[in-house]
């Protein structure tokens, strides 16, 4: 077993870390406070090739892999959870399905601009009445000549307001067992009948754009259907398996930031005549945080490696997402505790980590759904 990163992976990690520290970190508090999506930062990320890390050069990417991409997500999430979430969603949910399932024409038209960093993409799956029960999708797509007509509503969709392309799922019919056939459609921004609103006032990840999409008689060319029309459900399940790796990497970044802040503060803060890092109660908290962060990171790297090797990774991505997201919440909570009253104040930032971390136990499959996935993989 070789746990060493390649030279290219180390270089990318260093590049993204420097960019995150120099460009994103100084604005993280402001972005959170004002709930501002940093479009200019994503433009810079595109220029640096960060948005194209896991995609081949032939499609405008940089020819990296999932491990490298996970490292980048962690470094961005370490300084700003909201920016990290939008980055993860743009790549794992927005661009990746087109790479996995798109035709060559679709890849050239829709994927290349995304991999080059010239545009962002969004993935519209969740609906007001279809969250954990994604198979309960109510959005409909009816074939009318050479076009599909879409009607329905999507909620809590990341990056939708700033996306050039939105991949949305819709029911196209029934199979032999009477179950809904769900397909995915590539919808260009500005399509007639599509309304996007970003009115959510969120607890955390406030720098990430979150929108509601309303589709009213939206006409999409038949050739914009993504992949096999009858296998849309399985396609987005595979997409979510990969997306969980990136969410887990984001969680590791937030957990690491919590540990960094807590350790630094514990060494500086004095009580009873000595730094609180000298007290066993604090030492044990820091030790547990460090252990859990490293274990979570190792699980993320394993899941990413398995994906890169073309091996089954569903169970491992669920392991990573579940453990890392809960680690992020525990680490942020302990960081607040170590800071004491100061931890409750916005200026010390650790309260932001807790607000950001909580979403990771909910989005892209709740912790309960991850446990369900794992139990099924075990044969239950």
WOQUI-V437155 format. One record per pair of residues at least 4 apart in sequence whose ideal C-beta (glycine too) atoms are under 6 Angstrom apart, sorted by the first residue. I is the first residue (numbers start at 1). GAP is how many residues later the second one is. D is the distance in whole Angstrom. If there is no record, write none. Layout:
# WOQUI-V437155
i=I gap=GAP d=D
i=I gap=GAP d=D
This chain:
# WOQUI-V437155
i=5 gap=4 d=4
i=5 gap=5 d=5
i=9 gap=59 d=5
i=12 gap=56 d=5
i=13 gap=58 d=4
i=16 gap=56 d=4
i=16 gap=59 d=4
i=17 gap=58 d=5
i=18 gap=4 d=6
i=19 gap=4 d=5
i=20 gap=4 d=5
i=20 gap=55 d=5
i=20 gap=56 d=5
i=20 gap=59 d=5
i=21 gap=4 d=5
i=24 gap=55 d=5
i=24 gap=56 d=5
i=24 gap=59 d=6
i=25 gap=54 d=4
i=27 gap=4 d=5
i=28 gap=51 d=6
i=28 gap=52 d=4
i=31 gap=5 d=5
i=31 gap=7 d=6
i=31 gap=176 d=4
i=32 gap=174 d=5
i=32 gap=320 d=6
i=35 gap=171 d=4
i=37 gap=172 d=4
i=45 gap=5 d=4
i=45 gap=6 d=6
i=46 gap=5 d=5
i=46 gap=71 d=2
i=49 gap=13 d=5
i=50 gap=22 d=6
i=51 gap=66 d=4
i=52 gap=8 d=6
i=52 gap=9 d=4
i=52 gap=10 d=5
i=52 gap=63 d=4
i=53 gap=9 d=6
i=53 gap=11 d=4
i=53 gap=15 d=6
i=53 gap=16 d=5
i=53 gap=19 d=6
i=54 gap=10 d=5
i=54 gap=12 d=6
i=54 gap=15 d=4
i=55 gap=4 d=5
i=55 gap=6 d=3
i=55 gap=44 d=6
i=55 gap=60 d=4
i=56 gap=5 d=6
i=56 gap=7 d=6
i=57 gap=6 d=5
i=59 gap=48 d=6
i=59 gap=52 d=5
i=59 gap=53 d=6
i=59 gap=56 d=5
i=60 gap=52 d=4
i=60 gap=55 d=4
i=60 gap=56 d=4
i=61 gap=54 d=4
i=64 gap=4 d=4
i=65 gap=243 d=5
i=66 gap=238 d=4
i=66 gap=241 d=5
i=66 gap=242 d=5
i=67 gap=237 d=5
i=67 gap=238 d=6
i=70 gap=175 d=6
i=70 gap=179 d=4
i=70 gap=230 d=6
i=70 gap=234 d=5
i=73 gap=4 d=6
i=73 gap=15 d=5
i=73 gap=173 d=5
i=73 gap=176 d=4
i=73 gap=177 d=5
i=74 gap=175 d=5
i=74 gap=178 d=5
i=74 gap=179 d=4
i=76 gap=7 d=6
i=76 gap=8 d=4
i=76 gap=11 d=5
i=77 gap=4 d=6
i=77 gap=7 d=3
i=77 gap=173 d=4
i=77 gap=176 d=3
i=77 gap=177 d=6
i=78 gap=175 d=4
i=78 gap=178 d=6
i=78 gap=179 d=5
i=80 gap=127 d=6
i=81 gap=124 d=5
i=81 gap=173 d=5
i=81 gap=275 d=3
i=82 gap=123 d=4
i=82 gap=124 d=5
i=82 gap=125 d=3
i=82 gap=126 d=4
i=83 gap=124 d=5
i=84 gap=166 d=5
i=85 gap=120 d=5
i=85 gap=123 d=4
i=86 gap=73 d=6
i=86 gap=122 d=4
i=88 gap=4 d=5
i=88 gap=158 d=4
i=88 gap=162 d=6
i=89 gap=4 d=5
i=89 gap=69 d=4
i=89 gap=70 d=6
i=90 gap=4 d=5
i=90 gap=30 d=5
i=90 gap=69 d=6
i=91 gap=4 d=5
i=92 gap=4 d=5
i=92 gap=150 d=6
i=92 gap=151 d=4
i=92 gap=154 d=4
i=93 gap=30 d=4
i=93 gap=150 d=5
i=94 gap=27 d=3
i=94 gap=28 d=5
i=94 gap=29 d=6
i=95 gap=19 d=4
i=95 gap=26 d=5
i=96 gap=4 d=6
i=96 gap=146 d=6
i=97 gap=4 d=6
i=97 gap=70 d=6
i=97 gap=142 d=5
i=98 gap=4 d=4
i=98 gap=12 d=5
i=98 gap=13 d=4
i=99 gap=12 d=6
i=101 gap=125 d=5
i=101 gap=126 d=3
i=101 gap=134 d=5
i=102 gap=4 d=4
i=102 gap=5 d=5
i=106 gap=4 d=5
i=107 gap=4 d=4
i=108 gap=4 d=6
i=110 gap=55 d=5
i=110 gap=76 d=6
i=111 gap=4 d=6
i=113 gap=5 d=4
i=113 gap=6 d=4
i=114 gap=5 d=6
i=114 gap=7 d=5
i=119 gap=45 d=4
i=120 gap=39 d=5
i=120 gap=42 d=5
i=120 gap=43 d=5
i=121 gap=42 d=5
i=121 gap=44 d=5
i=122 gap=35 d=6
i=122 gap=37 d=4
i=122 gap=38 d=4
i=122 gap=41 d=4
i=122 gap=44 d=5
i=123 gap=44 d=5
i=124 gap=30 d=4
i=124 gap=33 d=5
i=124 gap=42 d=5
i=124 gap=44 d=4
i=124 gap=89 d=6
i=125 gap=44 d=5
i=125 gap=111 d=6
i=126 gap=5 d=6
i=126 gap=29 d=6
i=126 gap=30 d=5
i=127 gap=11 d=6
i=127 gap=27 d=6
i=127 gap=28 d=6
i=128 gap=27 d=5
i=130 gap=4 d=6
i=130 gap=6 d=4
i=130 gap=7 d=5
i=132 gap=237 d=5
i=137 gap=32 d=6
i=137 gap=34 d=6
i=137 gap=45 d=5
i=138 gap=14 d=6
i=139 gap=13 d=3
i=139 gap=31 d=4
i=140 gap=11 d=5
i=140 gap=30 d=6
i=140 gap=31 d=5
i=141 gap=7 d=5
i=141 gap=9 d=5
i=141 gap=29 d=4
i=141 gap=31 d=5
i=142 gap=7 d=5
i=143 gap=5 d=6
i=144 gap=5 d=5
i=146 gap=76 d=5
i=147 gap=72 d=5
i=147 gap=74 d=6
i=148 gap=72 d=5
i=149 gap=68 d=6
i=149 gap=70 d=6
i=150 gap=20 d=6
i=150 gap=65 d=5
i=150 gap=68 d=4
i=151 gap=64 d=6
i=152 gap=63 d=5
i=153 gap=61 d=5
i=154 gap=59 d=4
i=155 gap=57 d=5
i=156 gap=54 d=6
i=157 gap=54 d=5
i=157 gap=56 d=6
i=158 gap=50 d=6
i=158 gap=52 d=6
i=159 gap=4 d=5
i=159 gap=50 d=5
i=160 gap=6 d=6
i=160 gap=36 d=5
i=160 gap=51 d=4
i=160 gap=53 d=6
i=161 gap=35 d=5
i=161 gap=37 d=5
i=161 gap=48 d=5
i=161 gap=50 d=5
i=162 gap=47 d=6
i=164 gap=25 d=5
i=165 gap=21 d=6
i=166 gap=21 d=5
i=167 gap=17 d=5
i=167 gap=19 d=6
i=168 gap=17 d=6
i=168 gap=19 d=6
i=169 gap=13 d=5
i=169 gap=15 d=5
i=169 gap=63 d=6
i=171 gap=9 d=5
i=171 gap=11 d=6
i=172 gap=9 d=5
i=172 gap=11 d=5
i=173 gap=8 d=5
i=174 gap=4 d=6
i=175 gap=4 d=5
i=175 gap=6 d=6
i=181 gap=49 d=6
i=182 gap=50 d=4
i=182 gap=51 d=5
i=183 gap=42 d=6
i=183 gap=46 d=5
i=183 gap=49 d=4
i=184 gap=42 d=4
i=184 gap=48 d=5
i=185 gap=35 d=5
i=185 gap=39 d=6
i=185 gap=40 d=6
i=186 gap=38 d=4
i=186 gap=40 d=6
i=187 gap=4 d=5
i=187 gap=33 d=6
i=191 gap=27 d=5
i=193 gap=23 d=5
i=193 gap=24 d=5
i=193 gap=25 d=4
i=194 gap=21 d=6
i=194 gap=24 d=5
i=195 gap=19 d=4
i=196 gap=15 d=5
i=196 gap=17 d=5
i=197 gap=15 d=5
i=198 gap=11 d=6
i=198 gap=13 d=5
i=200 gap=10 d=5
i=202 gap=4 d=6
i=203 gap=152 d=5
i=204 gap=151 d=3
i=204 gap=152 d=4
i=204 gap=155 d=6
i=205 gap=151 d=5
i=205 gap=154 d=5
i=220 gap=4 d=5
i=225 gap=4 d=5
i=227 gap=8 d=5
i=231 gap=4 d=6
i=240 gap=124 d=6
i=241 gap=73 d=5
i=241 gap=76 d=5
i=243 gap=121 d=5
i=244 gap=73 d=4
i=244 gap=77 d=4
i=244 gap=120 d=6
i=245 gap=58 d=5
i=245 gap=59 d=5
i=245 gap=72 d=5
i=247 gap=74 d=5
i=247 gap=113 d=6
i=247 gap=117 d=5
i=248 gap=52 d=5
i=248 gap=72 d=4
i=248 gap=73 d=5
i=248 gap=76 d=4
i=249 gap=51 d=5
i=251 gap=73 d=4
i=251 gap=74 d=5
i=251 gap=77 d=4
i=251 gap=109 d=5
i=252 gap=44 d=5
i=252 gap=45 d=5
i=252 gap=48 d=6
i=252 gap=72 d=5
i=254 gap=74 d=4
i=254 gap=99 d=5
i=254 gap=102 d=6
i=254 gap=103 d=5
i=255 gap=38 d=5
i=255 gap=72 d=5
i=255 gap=73 d=4
i=255 gap=76 d=4
i=256 gap=37 d=5
i=257 gap=96 d=6
i=258 gap=73 d=4
i=258 gap=74 d=5
i=258 gap=77 d=4
i=258 gap=95 d=5
i=259 gap=30 d=5
i=259 gap=34 d=6
i=259 gap=72 d=6
i=261 gap=74 d=6
i=261 gap=89 d=5
i=262 gap=73 d=4
i=262 gap=76 d=4
i=263 gap=23 d=6
i=265 gap=4 d=6
i=265 gap=74 d=6
i=266 gap=10 d=5
i=266 gap=11 d=4
i=266 gap=16 d=5
i=266 gap=72 d=6
i=267 gap=8 d=5
i=267 gap=10 d=5
i=269 gap=7 d=5
i=270 gap=5 d=6
i=271 gap=5 d=5
i=274 gap=4 d=5
i=276 gap=6 d=5
i=277 gap=5 d=6
i=285 gap=49 d=5
i=289 gap=42 d=5
i=289 gap=45 d=6
i=292 gap=35 d=5
i=296 gap=27 d=5
i=296 gap=28 d=4
i=296 gap=31 d=5
i=299 gap=20 d=5
i=299 gap=21 d=4
i=299 gap=24 d=6
i=300 gap=20 d=5
i=302 gap=14 d=6
i=303 gap=10 d=5
i=303 gap=13 d=4
i=303 gap=14 d=5
i=303 gap=17 d=4
i=306 gap=5 d=5
i=306 gap=7 d=4
i=306 gap=10 d=6
i=307 gap=6 d=5
i=313 gap=4 d=5
i=315 gap=59 d=6
i=315 gap=62 d=4
i=318 gap=4 d=6
i=318 gap=52 d=5
i=318 gap=55 d=4
i=318 gap=56 d=5
i=319 gap=4 d=6
i=320 gap=4 d=6
i=321 gap=4 d=6
i=321 gap=49 d=6
i=322 gap=45 d=6
i=322 gap=48 d=4
i=323 gap=4 d=6
i=325 gap=35 d=4
i=325 gap=36 d=5
i=327 gap=4 d=6
i=328 gap=29 d=4
i=328 gap=32 d=6
i=329 gap=28 d=5
i=332 gap=21 d=4
i=332 gap=22 d=4
i=332 gap=25 d=5
i=333 gap=21 d=6
i=335 gap=15 d=4
i=336 gap=7 d=4
i=336 gap=14 d=5
i=339 gap=4 d=3
i=339 gap=9 d=6
i=339 gap=11 d=6
i=342 gap=6 d=5
i=343 gap=5 d=6
i=343 gap=7 d=5
i=353 gap=4 d=6
i=359 gap=4 d=5
i=361 gap=6 d=5
i=362 gap=4 d=5
i=365 gap=4 d=4
i=365 gap=5 d=6
i=375 gap=5 d=4
